Amino acid sequence: MRAYANYKACYLLSFGTLCLLAWLSPFVAQAENYSAEVKAADVTIQGERIVLSADISYRLSPKTREALQNGVPLFWIVHIKTKQVRPFLWNKTLTEVALSYRLQYHALLNMYRVSNESGDEMHNFSTLAGALDSMSTLRNLSIIDKAAIAPEQKIIVELNIVFDRDALPLPLRPIAYMDRQWYLSSDKTVWQLKK
């Protein structure tokens, strides 16, 4: 009888562990890294303006590709902040720029459309790679006036890309918050401004 009880306890423990792993599987990081990544960024002075140039890589997961092919638009927001570093207080935000991109597939046209929601620009592409490339390059984006920075100030620039899961259709949102394949945001990239 004791052996049967041990077997039953072992079986319940194994079954419970299996259920827990199945429930946690969307939360466990997968081998592939599906996200946005800042590959390179540079801040330079052009006349009286400080401008940013950056190369970003967008990697879509199989589930997001499938949703895109079925007409679900995908949204990213590129956040750029210029901050003054202060030794005894929190850093002071001097400027904040946000660029919003929408990527959508149009089945009737067999075309991908990239819309810059911030600047009302729209471009069509025959391939997904071409559409992602158009979102991947920022060139000479003005982020702050040179006159707004005192020479003695230590300035940092923060850049991160956020995948906007709240912009997805309502039935898809809970899945997007639980499944790692929908975590398409980047880590924050921070560097010091050289004057």
N, C-alpha and C positions, 0 to 999 in steps of 0.2 A: 504493500500500500504506500509505503514511504517513497519507493522508487517512482511510482506513478505520480505522486504529488510533486516530486522534483522534476519529472518530465513535463508535467503540466505547467509548472512555474517557468521552466526554461522555454517552453513553447510560447507562453504568454509574453515573456520578456522579448523573445525574438520577434514575435508578431508586433509588439508595441514599438520596438526599435525600427522595424521596417516601416510602420505607419508614420513614425516621426521623421524618418529620412525622406519618405515620399512627400510629406507635408513641407519639409524644409528645402527640398530640391530647388525650387525657384529662387531661394535666397542664397544658395551656395554659389560662389563665383565659378564661372565656367572657364574652361581652358582658353577659349577665345576671348579677346578683349574687344568688345563692341563699344566704342565710345568716340568722342571727339578728342583730339590731342593737338596741342600747340607744338608744331615741329620747330619753328623758328620765329623769333620776334625781335624787332629792332625799333628803337625810338631815336629820331634824329631831329635836329633843328633846321627848319627851312624858313628863312626870313624871320618873321616875327612869330611863327607858329611852331609848336612841337608836334610832330606827326609820328604815327605808328604804322609800321609795315609788319605783317605777320603771315606765316604759312600754317594752315590748319589742316588736319587730316580728319575726315569723317568716315567711320567704319560702321556700316549697318549690319545688324544681325539678320539671320534668316527670317525671323518672325517679323521684323520691321520691314524687310524687303517685301515679304508676302503682303503685309498690310498696305504698303505703298502701291503695289501692283493691283490691289483691289480698290484703289481710289481713296485711301485714307491719307490726308495731308500730314506731313511731319514738320514740326516747328522747332527751330533753335534760336536762342537769344545769345548774342555775343556781348558780354559785359566788359567794359574797359573803365577802370577807375584810376584817377591820379590822386595820390595821397601825400600829405606832408607828414613826415615821421616826427613825432614829438616824444622826447625821452620820458616825461612823467605823466603824460596823458595818452589816451588812445589816439591813433592816427586820425588826422583831419582830412576828410574827403574834399578835394578841391574841385574836381570835375568828374562827371560820370556820363559815359556814352553807352547807349544800348542799340545794337543792330539786330533786327528780327528778320529771320529768313523762313520762308515756307517752301517746302519741296513737295510737289504733287505730280502724280502720273495721270495722264489723260489717255484712256484706252482707245477712244475713237480716233484720236490723232496719232496714237502710238508715240507720244512725246512726253518728256519730263519738263515741268515748268518750275523755275526758281523765281520767287518773288521776294524782293527786299521790301519788307513791310514798312521799314523806316523811311525809305527814300522813294517809294512808289515806282520802283524799277521792276521789270519783268522780262525774263529771257527764257526761250524754249530750247530744248536740247533733245537730240535723237537718242542719246545714251544716258544711263544713270551716272556713269563715270564723268561724262562731260558736265552734267548738272552739279555733281559734288565738287568738281574742280572749280566751278564758278563761285561756289561758296567758300572755297578753301583759301582764297588769296585776298588779303587786305593790303592795299597800297596807299601810302601817304594820307592816312586818315588823321585829320586834325583833332588833337585831343585837349590842347590847352594853349593859351597865349603865353609866349615867353615872358612878357611883362608881368604876368600874374605870379611869377616865382622869384622870390628874393634869392640872391646869390648864395647866402649862407644856409638856405633851407635844404634839408635832405628830402628828396622826392622819390617815391616808389610808384611803379605802374603795375596794376593788377589786371590780368586778362583771364577770363574763363568763359566757357561755352556751356550753356544750360539747355538741355533738351526739355522742351515744355510739354510734359505729360498731361497737364491740365487742359491743353488745347486739343487733345484727342477726343474723339466721339465718346459720349458718356458711358456706353456699355464696355468700352475698351479700357477705360481708366483704371479700374481695380486690378486688372491683369497687368497693366503697365507698371503699377506700383509694386507688384509682387514678383514679377519675372525679371531676372537680371538681363535678359536680352533687350529690355526696354530702357536700360540705364545707359543712355548715350551721351551724357554730359562729360565734360573734361575736368581734370584737376585744375586748381587755380595756379596760374603762372605769375610769379612776382619777380620783378627786377628793379634795380636802382637806376634812376635817370642820371646819366652822365652829362654834365654841362660843359 
